[in-house]
Amino acid sequence: MVDQSLEPAFYIGIMSGTSLDGVDAVLIDFNAVSPVLIQTFFCPYDDLLRAQLLSLHQPDYDELNRAAILSNQLSRLYAEATVGLLKKTGIKSQQIVAIGCHGQTIRHCPEAEKNYTIQLVNAALLAELTQITVVVDFRSRDIAAGGQGAPLVPAFHQAVFNNPECHRVIVNIGGIANITSLDSFSKIIGFDCGPGNILMDAWCLRHLGKTYDENGQWAATGQIIPDLLEKLLADDFFLRLPPKSTGRELFNVTWLEKALSGDEAPQDVQATLLQLTAMTIAQSIAEYCSTAEEVYLCGGGAHNSVLLNRLTEMMPDKTVALTDQLGVAADWVEAFAFAWLAQQTLLRKAGNLAAVTGAKGDRILGAIYPA
């Protein structure tokens, strides 16, 4: 239930995800019976910024200095998105309670021997540029409490998309795919189930020079390679029980190349990667939330019509649609979630679900940088 007494109730959510396509920003009004998405804004990454961020996912020369410089650059881009968003609405910065900013993940290593996660953002600079309170670093407290630090969106999915009369699954297909099971008769389940767009995008960039395979058209020209698919599905990640999360540390082109013989047709590899994404989503739903009646997709992968059709074919007993039908357009769900998480932080309410992340308990997340 939304806190009706909170005034003003405008929050901004900013998300830049594993796909490295750009910055999503949303303006949300929480002072209503249900939260309302008022406006959206998108700032794309240019090729240089994308390449620089991608290079930081692996140890390299002068990485601390480069990371600090990119944090500043990203924060200026986040500020630009904030200004653009407010200009579209006519709402002043003084009316915004806070910005919830995820930052750009460059390392996610929640396993016990490492136990950290890094999202690039200079929150002090963002607060200074916008003159708005900024909430960042949502994942670290969950990891400190023994959790994976991800996925965090299931708590938001529960707050906004839950229907007590229907078992729903929300599938976010960004760079990584994750699922949330919303069932009134059992505990919330949520976890990363495998690669979403991350491998398809990387393979498309290598062979076509495009950042993604629009509507899955290139994959549709290829044939699935059964032996390759079997090798990819043999990875230990797919055998692990939830809670679990992952990222580019595992699913990257180097991981893919280890399974290739070298004589595969590029379009056949793309077709196999699309099948991998579809199968790991569908199999996860079948194993952990088989009684679900409705499956709603969000994230960039929700617009891949070949992938959407494949998922529909794999789950003939379920309604498969986009979250647009639930009132939140598929492209903006994650940014919306981080506006919600910022509000949770300022209200001193938990933002994680321990049952999802594996933390010792529900925790108040985030670090606050006052305006």
VEXDREN-2710 file (C-alpha; in Angstrom, 1 decimal):
% VEXDREN-2710
k/r/px/py/pz
1/MET/0.0/0.0/0.0
2/VAL/1.4/3.4/-0.9
3/ASP/2.0/5.9/1.9
4/GLN/-0.7/8.5/1.2
5/SER/0.9/11.0/3.6
6/LEU/4.1/11.4/1.7
7/GLU/4.3/14.8/0.0
8/PRO/5.6/15.6/-2.5
9/ALA/5.6/12.1/-3.9
10/PHE/7.7/12.5/-7.1
11/TYR/10.7/10.1/-7.5
12/ILE/13.0/9.6/-10.4
13/GLY/14.4/6.1/-11.2
14/ILE/17.5/5.7/-13.3
15/MET/18.7/2.4/-14.7
16/SER/21.6/1.5/-16.9
17/GLY/21.8/-2.3/-17.3
18/THR/24.0/-5.1/-18.4
19/SER/23.0/-4.6/-22.1
20/LEU/25.0/-1.3/-22.1
21/ASP/22.6/0.4/-24.4
22/GLY/22.1/3.6/-22.4
23/VAL/20.3/5.2/-19.5
24/ASP/16.6/4.8/-18.8
25/ALA/15.0/7.4/-16.6
26/VAL/11.4/7.6/-15.3
27/LEU/9.4/10.0/-13.2
28/ILE/7.0/8.3/-10.8
29/ASP/4.2/9.7/-8.6
30/PHE/3.8/7.5/-5.5
31/ASN/1.1/9.7/-3.9
32/ALA/-1.7/7.9/-5.6
33/VAL/-3.7/4.7/-4.9
34/SER/-1.2/3.0/-7.2
35/PRO/2.1/4.4/-8.3
36/VAL/1.9/6.3/-11.6
37/LEU/4.6/6.4/-14.3
38/ILE/4.4/10.1/-15.4
39/GLN/7.2/10.4/-18.0
40/THR/10.2/8.6/-19.4
41/PHE/13.5/9.6/-21.0
42/PHE/16.3/7.7/-22.6
43/CYS/20.0/8.7/-23.2
44/PRO/21.9/6.2/-25.4
45/TYR/25.5/5.2/-24.9
46/ASP/27.8/6.1/-27.7
47/ASP/30.1/3.4/-29.1
48/LEU/33.2/4.7/-27.2
49/LEU/31.5/4.8/-23.8
50/ARG/30.1/1.3/-24.3
51/ALA/33.5/-0.1/-25.3
52/GLN/35.1/1.6/-22.2
53/LEU/32.6/0.2/-19.9
54/LEU/32.8/-3.2/-21.4
55/SER/36.6/-3.2/-20.9
56/LEU/36.2/-2.7/-17.2
57/HIS/34.5/-6.0/-16.7
58/GLN/37.9/-7.7/-16.8
59/PRO/41.1/-6.7/-14.9
60/ASP/43.3/-4.4/-17.1
61/TYR/45.8/-1.6/-16.9
62/ASP/44.9/1.6/-14.9
63/GLU/41.4/0.3/-14.2
64/LEU/40.9/2.2/-11.0
65/ASN/41.6/5.5/-12.7
66/ARG/39.5/4.6/-15.7
67/ALA/36.6/3.5/-13.5
68/ALA/36.7/6.8/-11.5
69/ILE/36.7/8.9/-14.7
70/LEU/33.8/6.8/-16.2
71/SER/31.9/7.2/-12.9
72/ASN/32.0/10.9/-13.4
73/GLN/31.1/10.7/-17.1
74/LEU/28.1/8.4/-16.3
75/SER/26.9/10.7/-13.5
76/ARG/26.8/13.6/-15.9
77/LEU/24.8/11.5/-18.3
78/TYR/22.5/10.5/-15.4
79/ALA/22.1/14.2/-14.7
80/GLU/21.4/14.9/-18.3
81/ALA/18.7/12.3/-18.3
82/THR/17.2/13.9/-15.2
83/VAL/17.1/17.3/-16.7
84/GLY/15.6/15.9/-19.9
85/LEU/12.9/14.1/-18.0
86/LEU/11.9/17.2/-16.0
87/LYS/11.9/19.4/-19.1
88/LYS/9.3/17.0/-20.6
89/THR/7.0/17.4/-17.6
90/GLY/7.6/21.0/-16.4
91/ILE/8.1/19.6/-12.9
92/LYS/10.9/21.4/-11.0
93/SER/13.8/19.6/-9.3
94/GLN/12.7/21.0/-5.9
95/GLN/9.5/18.9/-6.3
96/ILE/11.5/15.6/-6.5
97/VAL/11.9/13.7/-3.3
98/ALA/14.8/11.6/-4.5
99/ILE/16.6/9.9/-7.4
100/GLY/17.1/6.2/-7.2
101/CYS/20.1/5.4/-9.4
102/HIS/21.3/1.8/-9.9
103/GLY/24.6/2.8/-11.5
104/GLN/26.4/0.8/-14.1
105/THR/27.5/-2.7/-13.0
106/ILE/31.0/-3.6/-13.9
107/ARG/31.6/-6.4/-11.5
108/HIS/29.1/-8.6/-9.6
109/CYS/30.8/-11.2/-7.5
110/PRO/28.5/-12.1/-4.6
111/GLU/30.1/-15.5/-4.0
112/ALA/31.6/-15.9/-0.5
113/GLU/35.3/-15.9/-1.5
114/LYS/34.8/-12.4/-3.1
115/ASN/31.6/-11.0/-1.7
116/TYR/31.3/-7.7/-3.5
117/THR/29.5/-5.8/-6.3
118/ILE/30.5/-2.6/-8.1
119/GLN/28.1/-0.2/-9.8
120/LEU/29.7/2.9/-11.3
121/VAL/28.1/6.2/-10.2
122/ASN/29.5/9.3/-8.4
123/ALA/26.4/10.0/-6.3
124/ALA/27.9/13.1/-4.8
125/LEU/28.4/14.6/-8.3
126/LEU/24.9/13.5/-9.4
127/ALA/23.3/15.2/-6.3
128/GLU/25.4/18.3/-6.9
129/LEU/24.5/18.5/-10.6
130/THR/20.7/18.0/-10.0
131/GLN/20.3/19.4/-6.6
132/ILE/18.2/16.4/-5.8
133/THR/18.7/13.8/-3.0
134/VAL/20.3/10.7/-4.6
135/VAL/20.0/7.1/-3.3
136/VAL/22.5/4.6/-4.7
137/ASP/24.4/1.3/-3.9
138/PHE/21.3/-0.8/-3.4
139/ARG/23.1/-4.2/-3.7
140/SER/25.9/-4.0/-1.1
141/ARG/23.8/-4.2/2.1
142/ASP/22.1/-7.4/0.9
143/ILE/25.5/-8.9/0.1
144/ALA/26.8/-7.9/3.5
145/ALA/23.8/-9.8/5.0
146/GLY/24.9/-12.9/3.1
147/GLY/22.7/-12.4/0.0
148/GLN/23.4/-12.4/-3.7
149/GLY/22.6/-8.6/-4.0
150/ALA/20.4/-9.6/-6.9
151/PRO/17.8/-9.7/-8.2
152/LEU/16.3/-6.8/-6.3
153/VAL/13.3/-6.2/-8.6
154/PRO/11.2/-9.1/-7.2
155/ALA/10.2/-6.9/-4.2
156/PHE/9.0/-4.2/-6.6
157/HIS/7.2/-6.8/-8.8
158/GLN/5.4/-8.0/-5.7
159/ALA/4.4/-4.4/-4.7
160/VAL/3.1/-3.4/-8.2
161/PHE/2.2/-6.6/-10.2
162/ASN/0.9/-9.0/-7.6
163/ASN/-2.6/-10.3/-8.1
164/PRO/-4.0/-12.4/-5.2
165/GLU/-6.3/-14.2/-7.5
166/CYS/-3.8/-15.3/-10.1
167/HIS/-0.3/-16.9/-10.1
168/ARG/1.9/-14.6/-12.2
169/VAL/5.5/-14.8/-13.3
170/ILE/7.4/-11.6/-14.3
171/VAL/10.3/-12.2/-16.6
172/ASN/12.9/-9.5/-17.1
173/ILE/15.0/-10.1/-20.2
174/GLY/17.8/-7.6/-20.1
175/GLY/21.4/-8.6/-20.5
176/ILE/20.7/-11.3/-18.0
177/ALA/17.2/-12.9/-17.6
178/ASN/15.6/-13.2/-14.2
179/ILE/12.2/-14.4/-13.1
180/THR/9.8/-13.5/-10.2
181/SER/7.1/-15.9/-9.2
182/LEU/4.1/-14.1/-7.6
183/ASP/1.8/-16.7/-6.0
184/SER/-0.5/-15.9/-3.1
185/PHE/-0.3/-19.5/-1.8
186/SER/3.6/-19.7/-1.6
187/LYS/6.6/-17.5/-0.9
188/ILE/7.9/-15.2/-3.6
189/ILE/10.6/-16.8/-5.7
190/GLY/13.1/-14.8/-7.8
191/PHE/16.4/-15.5/-9.4
192/ASP/18.7/-15.0/-12.4
193/CYS/18.0/-17.9/-14.7
194/GLY/20.7/-17.3/-17.3
195/PRO/21.7/-15.0/-20.3
196/GLY/19.0/-12.8/-21.7
197/ASN/20.3/-10.6/-24.5
198/ILE/23.9/-10.5/-23.4
199/LEU/25.3/-13.2/-25.7
200/MET/23.0/-12.5/-28.6
201/ASP/24.0/-8.9/-28.5
202/ALA/27.7/-9.6/-28.4
203/TRP/27.5/-12.1/-31.2
204/CYS/25.5/-9.7/-33.3
205/LEU/28.0/-6.9/-32.8
206/ARG/30.9/-9.1/-33.8
207/HIS/29.4/-10.4/-37.0
208/LEU/26.9/-7.7/-38.1
209/GLY/28.4/-4.6/-36.4
210/LYS/24.9/-4.0/-34.8
211/THR/24.4/-3.7/-31.1
212/TYR/21.4/-6.1/-31.1
213/ASP/19.4/-8.4/-33.4
214/GLU/16.3/-6.4/-34.0
215/ASN/13.2/-8.6/-33.5
216/GLY/15.4/-11.7/-33.6
217/GLN/15.4/-11.4/-37.4
218/TRP/19.0/-12.6/-37.9
219/ALA/18.5/-15.5/-35.4
220/ALA/15.4/-16.5/-37.5
221/THR/17.7/-17.1/-40.5
222/GLY/19.8/-19.7/-38.7
223/GLN/19.3/-23.3/-37.5
224/ILE/19.7/-24.4/-33.9
225/ILE/22.9/-26.4/-33.4
226/PRO/21.9/-29.2/-30.9
227/ASP/25.5/-30.1/-29.9
228/LEU/26.3/-26.5/-29.1
229/LEU/23.1/-26.0/-27.2
230/GLU/23.9/-29.1/-25.1
231/LYS/27.4/-27.8/-24.3
232/LEU/26.0/-24.4/-23.2
233/LEU/23.3/-25.9/-21.1
234/ALA/25.8/-28.1/-19.3
235/ASP/27.3/-25.1/-17.4
236/ASP/27.1/-25.5/-13.6
237/PHE/25.1/-22.3/-13.3
238/PHE/22.0/-23.9/-14.8
239/LEU/22.2/-26.7/-12.3
240/ARG/22.5/-24.5/-9.2
241/LEU/19.5/-24.0/-7.0
242/PRO/18.2/-20.5/-6.2
243/PRO/19.0/-18.1/-4.8
244/LYS/21.5/-17.3/-7.6
245/SER/22.6/-14.3/-9.7
246/THR/25.1/-13.8/-12.5
247/GLY/26.5/-11.3/-15.0
248/ARG/29.2/-10.7/-17.6
249/GLU/31.7/-12.4/-15.3
250/LEU/30.2/-15.7/-16.5
251/PHE/28.2/-15.2/-19.6
252/ASN/30.5/-13.5/-22.2
253/VAL/31.9/-14.2/-25.6
254/THR/34.9/-16.0/-24.1
255/TRP/32.5/-18.4/-22.3
256/LEU/30.7/-19.0/-25.7
257/GLU/33.9/-19.5/-27.6
258/LYS/35.0/-22.4/-25.4
259/ALA/32.0/-24.3/-26.7
260/LEU/32.5/-23.5/-30.4
261/SER/34.4/-25.7/-32.9
262/GLY/35.0/-22.7/-35.2
263/ASP/33.2/-23.9/-38.3
264/GLU/29.6/-23.0/-37.2
265/ALA/27.7/-20.5/-39.4
266/PRO/27.3/-17.3/-37.4
267/GLN/23.5/-17.2/-37.9
268/ASP/23.3/-20.7/-36.6
269/VAL/25.1/-19.7/-33.4
270/GLN/22.7/-16.8/-33.1
271/ALA/19.7/-19.1/-33.4
272/THR/21.2/-21.4/-30.8
273/LEU/21.8/-18.5/-28.4
274/LEU/18.2/-17.4/-28.7
275/GLN/17.1/-20.9/-28.0
276/LEU/19.4/-21.0/-24.9
277/THR/17.7/-17.9/-23.6
278/ALA/14.2/-19.2/-24.3
279/MET/14.9/-22.6/-22.8
280/THR/16.5/-21.5/-19.6
281/ILE/13.6/-19.1/-19.0
282/ALA/10.9/-21.7/-19.8
283/GLN/12.6/-24.5/-17.9
284/SER/13.1/-22.3/-14.8
285/ILE/9.4/-21.5/-14.9
286/ALA/8.4/-25.2/-15.3
287/GLU/10.7/-26.2/-12.4
288/TYR/10.0/-23.5/-9.9
289/CYS/6.5/-22.0/-10.8
290/SER/4.8/-24.5/-12.9
291/THR/1.3/-23.6/-11.7
292/ALA/1.6/-20.0/-13.0
293/GLU/-1.2/-19.0/-15.3
294/GLU/0.3/-15.8/-16.6
295/VAL/3.8/-14.8/-17.7
296/TYR/4.6/-11.2/-18.3
297/LEU/7.8/-10.1/-20.0
298/CYS/9.8/-6.8/-19.6
299/GLY/13.2/-5.5/-20.6
300/GLY/14.7/-5.1/-24.0
301/GLY/14.3/-8.8/-24.9
302/ALA/10.6/-8.5/-24.6
303/HIS/10.6/-6.8/-28.0
304/ASN/12.4/-9.7/-29.7
305/SER/9.4/-11.2/-31.5
306/VAL/11.1/-14.4/-32.4
307/LEU/12.0/-14.9/-28.7
308/LEU/8.5/-14.0/-27.6
309/ASN/7.0/-16.5/-30.0
310/ARG/9.5/-19.2/-28.9
311/LEU/8.5/-18.7/-25.3
312/THR/4.8/-18.8/-26.1
313/GLU/5.4/-22.1/-27.9
314/MET/7.3/-23.5/-25.0
315/MET/4.6/-22.6/-22.5
316/PRO/1.3/-23.4/-24.3
317/ASP/-0.6/-23.7/-21.0
318/LYS/0.2/-20.1/-20.0
319/THR/-0.7/-16.6/-21.2
320/VAL/2.5/-14.9/-22.3
321/ALA/2.4/-11.1/-22.8
322/LEU/4.3/-7.9/-22.0
323/THR/4.0/-6.0/-18.7
324/ASP/2.4/-3.2/-20.8
325/GLN/-0.9/-5.1/-20.1
326/LEU/-0.3/-4.6/-16.4
327/GLY/0.1/-0.8/-16.8
328/VAL/3.9/-0.5/-17.0
329/ALA/5.6/-0.6/-20.4
330/ALA/8.2/-3.3/-20.7
331/ASP/11.1/-0.9/-21.3
332/TRP/10.6/1.0/-18.1
333/VAL/10.0/-1.6/-15.4
334/GLU/13.6/-1.7/-14.0
335/ALA/13.9/2.1/-13.8
336/PHE/10.5/2.2/-12.1
337/ALA/11.8/-0.4/-9.6
338/PHE/14.8/1.8/-8.6
339/ALA/12.5/4.8/-8.0
340/TRP/10.5/2.5/-5.7
341/LEU/13.6/1.2/-4.0
342/ALA/14.7/4.8/-3.3
343/GLN/11.3/5.5/-1.7
344/GLN/11.7/2.3/0.4
345/THR/15.1/3.6/1.6
346/LEU/13.8/7.0/2.6
347/LEU/10.9/5.4/4.4
348/ARG/13.3/3.1/6.2
349/LYS/11.6/0.0/4.7
350/ALA/13.2/-3.1/3.4
351/GLY/14.0/-3.2/-0.3
352/ASN/15.1/-6.8/-0.7
353/LEU/13.4/-10.1/-0.2
354/ALA/15.6/-12.4/1.8
355/ALA/13.8/-15.4/0.3
356/VAL/14.9/-14.3/-3.1
357/THR/18.5/-13.1/-2.5
358/GLY/19.5/-15.5/0.3
359/ALA/20.3/-12.7/2.7
360/LYS/19.9/-13.4/6.5
361/GLY/16.9/-11.1/6.5
362/ASP/15.1/-8.3/4.8
363/ARG/17.2/-5.1/4.9
364/ILE/16.9/-1.4/4.3
365/LEU/19.0/-0.9/1.2
366/GLY/20.9/2.0/-0.3
367/ALA/23.2/4.9/0.6
368/ILE/21.7/8.4/0.7
369/TYR/23.4/11.6/-0.7
370/PRO/21.3/14.6/0.4
371/ALA/20.6/17.4/-2.0
END
